[in-house]
Amino acid sequence: MKNEPLLYYKTKEEIESYRKKSVKLKLEWLEAQMEFFYKAMPEKAKKIRKKLKLGKIF
């Protein structure tokens, strides 16, 4: 099976609906996504991320 890029499409109506949502709701959604990705992240990636945050990797 050939690896194809993951494509993500939204209709103009879906984009407009998202634009109407409050900033607070958008930030809460973003925070939930970041928490999920962090919990799903392998330990090795977490260690690298921590080093980047501390400025130990450039």
Beta strands, then each sheet from edge to edge (+ up, - down):
end
